[in-house]
Each structure stands twice: as structure tokens, then as C-alpha cells.
Amino acid sequence: METQTLIYLVVGATFALYIGIAIWTRAGSTSEYYVASKGVHPIANGMATGADWMSAASFISMAGIISFTGYDGSVYLMGWTGGYVLLAMCLAPYLRKFGRYTVPEFVGTRYYSQAARVVAVICVIFISFTYVAGQMRGVGIVFSRYLEIDINLGVIIGMAIVFFYSVLGGMKGITYTQVAQYCVMMFAYMVPAIYISMLITGNPIPQLGFGDTVSGTDTSVLDRLNGLGAELGFSAYTDGTKSTIDVFAITMALMVGTAGLPHVIVRFFTTPTVRDARKSAGYALLFIAILYTTAPAVAAFARINLLSNVPDVAYQEAPEWINTWEDTGLIAWQDKNNDGIIQYGPGAPFAGSPQFTGERGANNERLISNTPTDAETELYVDRDIIVLANPEIANLPGWVVALIAAGGLAAALSTAAGLLLVISTSVSHDLLKSNFKKDISEKGELLAARVAAGVAVVIAGLFGIYPPAFVAQVVAFAFGLAAASFFPVIVMGIFSKKMNKEGAIAGMAIGLAFTFSYIVFFKFISPEMDNAAHWWFGISPEGIGTLGMILNFIVSVAVASVTKAPPEHIQHLIEDIRVPRGAGSAIDH
């Protein structure tokens, strides 16, 4: 059977599965819509959390960044895995015991303030839409390559699927859909990794193959990579270029940002008890570790295949996958010396992303209008294609390529659904019901949540049609915003009886404003200044959430010290949630 037919069959079957689950688990109440009636088994919740967590950034882009940046890419591994440990062990059980539906509701109740709740809603919307932008780019990439349709149409189809099962099923539908998506994702990620590990090292376990020798030689995988890179002028794969302070800041921002992500935190509200929340966190950590320990191996194997098969090859004799991905606009070749040979090395072949003219050159390559750089390299390869193109680069069977297509879509759509649910519940529950229409019926609130989800889907679709930057970079900004806004407020809300509403509001506002402004300035207003010479303290926009978090803590403590202490009943509440006893049902406010 042809590869394209297999792709249609596999992707179509998984979409039918997701829709079927949505119909089966249709939400009939706000409790089912917001937190799946708090009846999700820890193992199922662990899988759903894993799918929610392992977004397009993890599945598609993380291995690509590691593959191109080597040692520097390790910040994503350290930050995201370390952050999940922090969330699971130090925050999730307490938040579950607090017994609320949403993060803004926790903030509003703990800080006895509707204003604090509204500020929290604004933070949720900022973070979630920044994060969902990365997911929609992932959807566009997968659709444009594998279904051979226009990116814009692909995004619309993807959003229609998400709209169906998130709006219809709410948290209940999303949870069980994400269990299925986790299984699809893991199978799709691990099968090619095992195949390629055996081809390169003879070891069927990718994690062990990463530290093994290349088949038929005494050279280790990393030494082979360093050697191939050196031949082409690249710096050593195992050397880093980031400063120590920037590595620390990015890792910390990703770590504490993880602990402040609203769509991950809300997963711990769906278990029956605090004990089950702890269990589901443990299961989720195990399920997540499977992919995260495999990603460095996938990155290294892909890099070896790329550097071994592409440079110094005539374009007309280049592997078929180069032409296939060139049609999507994610690979481009500019024949600077008109010799018809692909030159590949360090640096960018031209300024910016490829701008295709619609015409073909002498070698039938797609012509671009970009201004060439002085670098000798002629090939542009988008980092986000590494995982998706890996099976084709390694000449794996068509059914493996079809699996990767289904897995990439599952990764992007599962996280997008979780984010859209967070946005819709924040608007319907934390804004509409709490501030503007307190007497709204449960049926009316459920309708408002679904309408809000529909509007959010449209906005998310626009992000997919007009995508910003690399997937993992966009997502890293969302983590920075979460680190600078939610993490300090949640930590102090659980562990400090002295933190009051004035301190929390001031801290969230200052932290979010500072971090957002820094990112916008260097990435959009003055991108030419986006380098270490202009960064504050040598910290890049990806890591600025760490400074925003510190600023949040300082402002919160300073304001709280000169304003009135929290009421006595709030202080007793804080003491109570830290006592290791069971939690009751969620309390609706």
C-alpha cells in the first residue's frame, strides 16, 4: 500500500477514535465539563496529563532544537522534566486539597479578592494563547506535509476536530481523548526511534543506543556527531555556546513555568482524592519520561543521518525527502555558486525564512527571493521537521511515516484542547459567573463555556494560519509568562500565611508586564538587538521569566509588608491545606 494511503487511513482512524470518545463522554454538567466530575482514575489521569503536557513542542520541536544546537538544547530537557517534578511533589496535592475548579478560582479564594481572580484570568489568557500558538504551528506543519493540503485548510480541519471534542465533552471528553492520544503519541515516537537506533547502533533501546558505538566501528555516537560536524565546519555537538547564567535562567524559567501552567495544574483537580492526585502525578512522570529520555537519542540519530546524506550531493540526486519537504516550504536550497551541488554548513544561507517566488530554477529547485548571506552554506532546514522527517531520512517503511503523522497531530491537538478548555472555563466561570452574572444557571454557564471555547478555537486557528517562530521557542515564552505570574502567587498562597491580596495582585501584574514587555521588545520590536550584548544580565528572552519571577516575589513581599494582613479565616485555611488529610469535593464559588 502506498505511503500516502496509509497516512490517510491512520490519521482518519485516530480522528474517528477521538470523535467517538467525545460523543461517548459528552459532558452534561459544569462539574463534568470543568473537572470530569473528579472521577478520573490515577493511571488514566496520568496518561491524560502526559498527553496534555507533551505538546507539539515536546513531540515535534524539542528533538529538533537539540539536534541543531546540541548541548545547548539540554535546557529544555532539564527545565521541563525538573519542572514537572516540582509541580507533582510540591504543589499539585495542595491545590487538589484546596478543592477549586480553576487556577483563577484558587487565586481569588486564597487571596479573598475578585480583583486578584480577574488578574489571574488575564494571566491565564495571555499564557494559554501564547502556548496555543505553538500547537497550531505544529498542526500546520503536519497537515501541510502528510495530508498534502494547504496549511491553512489543515489548521481549519484540526481546529474543527478540537472544537468538537473539547466543546462537546469538556474536561471529561478531553481527558479520555487524551488517554487515546497519549497511546498514539508514544507508539508513533518510539517505533521510529527503535528502528533508527537499531540501524545506527544495533541497539533496540534508543536511550542505550545514544551512549553506544556506531555499528561496525569503535566510535561512539557523540564522537561520530562531533566528527561529522567538524568536517563541515560546525562546532562540536557536545560543546555549548550559551553562557552559564543564560542556561540557568532558561532552565529555571521552564521549570517554575511548568509549575504555573494552568492547563497542567487543572488536571490534578480531576482526581477523586489528594492521594489519587499524588498517584496520577507519579504515573504522569513515568509516562512523560519515556519520551523525554528518548528525545536526545532521536536528535542525535537524526543529525547523523542528515550530515551523512545531504552535504556535497547534487541537488538532482538528493534524497527524495528533501524534495518532499521543500514543497512544504520547510526546506529551501539557494545555489549560490551555481554548481548544482548542495553545500551545507554553519550559519544561515539567507536572511529570514524562505520566501518562495513560485518559479523553478535550472535544477528544478523552488526559487526564493531572500538575500543571500556571506555563509557558504546553501541549505535551509527548519528545526521543526527533524522528528517528522526522521523516518523518511532513514528510509523506514511507509506505515512508520503514517504513525509519525498521527503522533504529531495527537501531540498538537491534545495540548490545544487542554488550553482551550482552560480559556473557556476562565471566561465562563471566573469572569462571567463570578463578576457579571452571579445568578446564571448551570445550563447557562455550560453554554457560556462552550461559546467561549468556540471563540478561543477561532483565535487559535488564526495563530496557526499566521504562525510565529519555532514551536519550542513560542512555547518557551509561555513558560516564562507562567513563571513570572502564577508560580510565586501559588507558592506563597500555599506556604505563606502573611501573603495578602494586595501583594499577590501587584506581584502578578508586575511580573507579567515585565516579562511580556521584554519578550516583545527583543523578539518583535527590535529583533536586531536580540543578542547577549543587549540582554539584561546576559539573559535571553527565553529565560527572562526567571527575572520576572524574582521581581514578582520581591514586589509581592514588599507590598504585603506594608498592607493589611490576610483575614484570620484565610490563615486557618492555609494551615488546613498543608495537613495531610483527604480532600472533599470541589466547592463552586
Disulfide bonds with the S-S distance in Angstrom:
none
